Amino acid sequence: MTRLAMLAVKVALTFLLVILPAAACATESTTQSTENGSKRTQQVEALTGSAEEFEGARFDDPTHIDNRWLPLTPRTQFVYEGSSIVENGRREEHSIVVTVTDLTKVVDGVRTLVVYDEDYHAGQLLEPEIRFHAQDTDGNVWYFGEYREEYDLDGKLVEPRAWVPHQKGAREGISMPAEPRLDTPSYAEGYAPPPVEWIDRGRVYKVGQKSCVPVDCYENVVVIEEFERNKPGAFQLKYYAPDVGNVRVGWRGEKEEERETLELVALRHLGPEAMAKIREKAMELDRRGYEQEERVGPFWQYTKEVYRHTQPAEHTLRVEQ
């Protein structure tokens, strides 16, 4: 859709809301937009994560991510604990530590914010990952790919894996819409064709929910269901609290195999020393994406070929104490 057409749609929506009585226009989307206290006075058109939408997006200050449902403030650390179903139908303890770093990385011509994840099963780190996000001027948070490594229980590398936009058919997707509303189309969270097959999609499942986790109880929670079109009956549910972000992970559907459940158990703002350690880990992981010499797993060559088209992560952000 052209920018002129988008402007026409926004004007038409504004006119419609003005002439309708308040009781008549209390739709699910407008009610949610009013109740959540959105900082933006004009409703933003719902995106589907298409390549055309990305080409039309503007990124004036892309690493300043203040989306109400997915704020990513450097030095913020989220700790999640729960469990998931693994091989042989066994439920295993599962925890994830997510840290918003003060690193940035230019991907596909846009400077993105680097988020560092550590995924633990039964207390052992099995998957460190860096992922890349940027916010457009309308407040939509975009996903610019990832680099991760998978390890076995003995600490041996199983395989490195990455996908980045505009390499081998991959493209950006939406991490969080500017204004998540009910009854809007699903959106691509990114796309990478085989052999990676990143085809995750998101859709607003519920709004105005209450969710209590060990950190706090939250109101006006938005629930996003994530799914793949070729796997009907399997959905992961992610609960986003305003001005906090993801506070819970659940599932629905008979064919959802992992049945993962996670709760936010700690929310921290790291000091300089703790942040320096995370920064070092993230930068080392980033370096291995370029220097991986060990021919491990089916994706090592693919990963090396696509990742070299990104610029190395840099410590460009300075965060006040």
C-alpha positions as CSV (number, residue, x, y, z in Angstrom):
1,M,0.0,0.0,0.0
2,T,1.4,3.4,-0.9
3,R,1.9,6.1,1.7
4,L,-1.0,8.1,0.0
5,A,-3.4,5.2,0.3
6,M,-2.3,4.6,3.9
7,L,-3.0,8.3,4.7
8,A,-6.5,8.0,3.1
9,V,-7.3,5.0,5.2
10,K,-6.3,6.8,8.4
11,V,-8.3,9.9,7.5
12,A,-11.4,7.7,6.8
13,L,-11.1,5.9,10.1
14,T,-10.7,9.2,12.0
15,F,-13.8,10.6,10.3
16,L,-15.8,7.4,11.0
17,L,-14.9,7.5,14.7
18,V,-16.0,11.2,15.0
19,I,-19.4,10.8,13.4
20,L,-20.5,7.6,15.2
21,P,-22.0,7.8,18.7
22,A,-19.6,6.7,21.5
23,A,-21.7,3.7,22.4
24,A,-21.9,2.5,18.8
25,C,-18.1,2.8,18.2
26,A,-17.0,0.9,21.3
27,T,-15.6,-1.9,19.2
28,E,-13.0,-4.3,20.5
29,S,-10.2,-2.5,18.9
30,T,-11.1,1.1,19.9
31,T,-12.0,0.1,23.4
32,Q,-8.6,-1.6,23.9
33,S,-6.8,1.3,22.4
34,T,-8.6,3.7,24.8
35,E,-8.2,1.6,27.9
36,N,-4.5,0.8,27.5
37,G,-3.6,4.5,27.6
38,S,-1.7,4.4,24.3
39,K,0.8,7.2,23.9
40,R,-0.2,7.6,20.2
41,T,-3.3,9.5,19.5
42,Q,-3.8,8.3,16.0
43,Q,-4.6,4.7,15.3
44,V,-1.8,2.9,13.4
45,E,-2.8,0.6,10.5
46,A,-2.3,-3.0,11.4
47,L,0.6,-4.6,9.4
48,T,1.0,-8.1,8.2
49,G,4.8,-8.1,8.0
50,S,5.0,-8.1,4.2
51,A,8.0,-7.1,2.2
52,E,6.1,-4.2,0.8
53,E,5.2,-2.9,4.2
54,F,8.9,-3.1,5.3
55,E,10.0,-1.2,2.2
56,G,7.5,1.6,3.1
57,A,8.6,1.8,6.8
58,R,10.7,4.5,8.2
59,F,13.4,3.9,10.9
60,D,14.3,7.3,12.2
61,D,15.5,6.1,15.7
62,P,15.3,2.3,15.3
63,T,17.1,1.2,18.5
64,H,14.9,3.4,20.8
65,I,12.2,0.7,21.3
66,D,9.4,2.1,23.5
67,N,6.5,0.1,22.1
68,R,4.1,-0.2,25.0
69,W,3.7,-4.0,24.8
70,L,7.4,-4.7,23.9
71,P,9.6,-2.0,25.4
72,L,13.2,-3.0,25.0
73,T,15.3,-0.9,27.4
74,P,19.1,-1.7,27.4
75,R,20.3,-3.3,30.6
76,T,16.9,-4.8,31.4
77,Q,16.9,-8.5,32.2
78,F,13.9,-10.9,32.3
79,V,14.1,-14.3,33.9
80,Y,11.5,-16.9,33.1
81,E,11.0,-20.3,34.7
82,G,8.7,-23.1,33.8
83,S,8.7,-26.4,32.0
84,S,8.2,-28.0,28.6
85,I,7.7,-31.4,27.0
86,V,10.8,-32.9,25.6
87,E,11.6,-36.3,24.0
88,N,9.6,-39.3,25.1
89,G,6.9,-37.0,26.4
90,R,8.9,-36.2,29.5
91,R,8.3,-32.8,31.1
92,E,11.5,-31.0,32.0
93,E,12.4,-27.8,33.8
94,H,12.9,-24.9,31.5
95,S,14.2,-21.4,32.1
96,I,15.2,-18.5,29.9
97,V,17.2,-15.4,30.7
98,V,16.6,-12.5,28.3
99,T,18.9,-9.4,28.4
100,V,18.4,-6.3,26.4
101,T,22.0,-5.3,25.7
102,D,23.5,-2.0,24.9
103,L,24.9,-3.4,21.6
104,T,23.6,-2.5,18.2
105,K,24.1,-4.3,14.9
106,V,23.4,-3.1,11.3
107,V,21.3,-5.7,9.5
108,D,19.9,-5.1,6.0
109,G,20.9,-1.4,6.3
110,V,19.1,-0.7,9.6
111,R,20.8,-0.4,12.9
112,T,19.1,-2.9,15.2
113,L,19.1,-3.5,19.0
114,V,20.8,-6.7,20.1
115,V,18.9,-8.9,22.6
116,Y,20.8,-11.8,24.2
117,D,19.0,-15.0,25.3
118,E,20.2,-17.9,27.3
119,D,17.9,-21.0,27.1
120,Y,18.4,-23.6,29.9
121,H,16.9,-27.1,30.2
122,A,17.2,-28.9,33.5
123,G,19.6,-26.1,34.6
124,Q,22.0,-26.5,31.7
125,L,22.6,-23.9,29.0
126,L,21.7,-25.5,25.7
127,E,21.0,-22.5,23.5
128,P,22.6,-19.1,23.6
129,E,21.1,-16.7,21.0
130,I,21.3,-13.1,19.8
131,R,18.4,-11.6,18.0
132,F,17.9,-8.2,16.3
133,H,15.0,-5.8,16.7
134,A,14.2,-2.3,15.4
135,Q,11.2,0.0,15.9
136,D,9.8,2.0,13.0
137,T,8.5,5.6,13.4
138,D,4.9,4.3,13.7
139,G,5.9,2.2,16.8
140,N,5.9,-1.3,15.2
141,V,8.8,-3.5,16.4
142,W,10.4,-5.5,13.5
143,Y,12.4,-8.7,13.7
144,F,15.7,-8.7,11.8
145,G,16.8,-12.3,12.3
146,E,19.0,-14.1,14.7
147,Y,22.1,-16.2,15.4
148,R,22.1,-19.0,17.8
149,E,24.0,-22.1,18.8
150,E,22.7,-25.4,20.0
151,Y,24.6,-27.6,22.5
152,D,24.1,-31.1,23.8
153,L,24.0,-32.1,27.5
154,D,27.8,-32.6,27.4
155,G,28.3,-29.0,26.3
156,K,29.3,-30.0,22.8
157,L,28.2,-27.8,19.9
158,V,25.4,-29.5,17.9
159,E,25.0,-26.8,15.3
160,P,25.1,-23.0,14.7
161,R,22.1,-21.5,13.0
162,A,21.2,-18.1,11.6
163,W,18.9,-16.3,9.3
164,V,19.1,-12.7,8.2
165,P,16.8,-10.6,5.9
166,H,17.6,-10.4,2.2
167,Q,19.8,-13.5,2.3
168,K,18.6,-16.6,0.5
169,G,15.1,-15.4,0.4
170,A,14.7,-14.3,4.0
171,R,12.9,-11.1,5.1
172,E,12.0,-9.1,8.2
173,G,8.8,-9.6,10.2
174,I,6.8,-8.1,13.0
175,S,7.8,-8.7,16.6
176,M,5.0,-6.5,18.0
177,P,2.5,-4.2,16.3
178,A,2.3,-0.6,17.4
179,E,-1.3,-1.1,18.6
180,P,-2.2,-4.8,18.9
181,R,-6.0,-5.1,18.3
182,L,-8.5,-7.9,18.0
183,D,-9.9,-8.9,14.6
184,T,-6.8,-7.8,12.7
185,P,-5.0,-10.1,10.3
186,S,-2.2,-12.3,11.4
187,Y,1.3,-11.1,10.7
188,A,4.6,-12.7,9.7
189,E,7.2,-12.6,12.5
190,G,9.9,-13.0,9.9
191,Y,10.4,-15.4,7.0
192,A,13.3,-17.7,6.0
193,P,12.6,-20.5,3.4
194,P,14.1,-24.0,3.6
195,P,16.4,-25.2,4.9
196,V,15.7,-22.8,7.8
197,E,11.9,-22.7,7.4
198,W,11.3,-19.8,9.8
199,I,7.6,-19.3,9.1
200,D,6.2,-18.2,12.5
201,R,3.2,-15.9,12.5
202,G,1.5,-13.9,15.3
203,R,-2.2,-12.9,15.9
204,V,-3.9,-11.0,18.6
205,Y,-5.8,-13.6,20.6
206,K,-7.1,-11.7,23.6
207,V,-6.8,-8.2,25.0
208,G,-7.7,-6.6,28.4
209,Q,-6.6,-9.7,30.3
210,K,-5.2,-10.0,33.9
211,S,-2.1,-12.2,34.5
212,C,-0.4,-12.8,37.8
213,V,3.2,-14.0,37.9
214,P,5.8,-14.1,40.7
215,V,7.0,-10.6,39.8
216,D,3.6,-8.9,39.9
217,C,0.0,-8.9,38.8
218,Y,-0.7,-7.1,35.5
219,E,-3.9,-5.6,34.0
220,N,-4.7,-4.9,30.4
221,V,-2.5,-7.8,29.2
222,V,-2.4,-8.6,25.4
223,V,-2.2,-12.2,24.5
224,I,-0.5,-13.1,21.1
225,E,-0.9,-16.5,19.7
226,E,2.0,-17.7,17.6
227,F,1.6,-20.5,15.0
228,E,2.7,-22.0,11.7
229,R,0.2,-22.4,9.0
230,N,1.3,-25.9,8.2
231,K,0.8,-27.0,11.8
232,P,-2.9,-26.5,12.5
233,G,-4.0,-27.0,16.1
234,A,-0.7,-25.9,17.7
235,F,-0.4,-22.5,19.2
236,Q,2.0,-20.9,21.6
237,L,0.5,-18.1,23.7
238,K,2.6,-15.1,24.8
239,Y,1.2,-12.6,27.4
240,Y,2.4,-9.0,27.2
241,A,1.9,-6.5,30.0
242,P,1.8,-2.8,29.3
243,D,5.2,-1.0,29.8
244,V,6.8,-4.4,30.8
245,G,6.7,-6.8,27.9
246,N,6.4,-10.6,27.9
247,V,5.4,-11.9,31.4
248,R,4.0,-15.4,30.6
249,V,4.2,-18.1,28.0
250,G,1.5,-20.7,27.6
251,W,-0.1,-22.9,24.9
252,R,-3.3,-24.1,23.4
253,G,-4.3,-26.8,20.9
254,E,-4.3,-30.6,20.9
255,K,-1.3,-30.7,18.5
256,E,0.9,-28.4,20.5
257,E,3.8,-30.8,21.3
258,E,6.1,-28.8,23.6
259,R,3.3,-27.4,25.8
260,E,5.7,-24.9,27.2
261,T,4.8,-22.8,30.2
262,L,7.0,-20.0,31.5
263,E,6.4,-17.2,34.1
264,L,8.4,-14.1,34.7
265,V,10.2,-14.7,38.0
266,A,12.6,-11.8,38.0
267,L,12.9,-8.4,36.4
268,R,16.2,-6.6,36.8
269,H,18.0,-3.5,35.7
270,L,21.7,-4.5,35.5
271,G,24.5,-2.5,36.8
272,P,27.7,-1.7,34.7
273,E,29.6,-4.8,35.9
274,A,26.8,-7.3,35.2
275,M,26.1,-5.6,31.9
276,A,29.7,-5.8,30.8
277,K,29.7,-9.6,31.3
278,I,26.6,-10.0,29.2
279,R,28.0,-7.7,26.6
280,E,31.1,-9.8,26.4
281,K,29.1,-13.0,26.0
282,A,26.9,-11.5,23.3
283,M,29.8,-10.1,21.3
284,E,31.7,-13.4,21.5
285,L,28.6,-15.2,20.2
286,D,28.4,-12.6,17.4
287,R,32.0,-13.2,16.5
288,R,31.6,-16.9,16.3
289,G,28.9,-16.3,13.7
290,Y,31.6,-15.1,11.3
291,E,34.5,-17.3,12.4
292,Q,32.8,-20.6,12.8
293,E,35.3,-23.1,11.4
294,E,33.9,-26.3,12.9
295,R,31.8,-28.1,10.4
296,V,29.1,-29.1,12.8
297,G,25.5,-29.8,11.9
298,P,23.7,-29.3,8.5
299,F,23.5,-25.5,8.8
300,W,27.0,-24.5,9.5
301,Q,27.8,-23.6,5.9
302,Y,24.5,-21.8,5.4
303,T,24.9,-19.9,8.6
304,K,28.4,-18.7,7.6
305,E,27.3,-17.6,4.2
306,V,24.3,-15.5,5.4
307,Y,25.8,-14.1,8.5
308,R,28.8,-12.5,6.8
309,H,26.3,-10.0,5.2
310,T,25.7,-8.4,8.6
311,Q,28.0,-5.9,10.3
312,P,29.6,-6.9,13.6
313,A,27.8,-5.9,16.8
314,E,29.0,-2.7,18.3
315,H,28.8,-1.1,21.8
316,T,27.1,2.2,20.6
317,L,24.5,2.8,23.3
318,R,25.3,4.6,26.5
319,V,22.8,4.0,29.3
320,E,22.5,6.2,32.4
321,Q,23.0,4.5,35.7
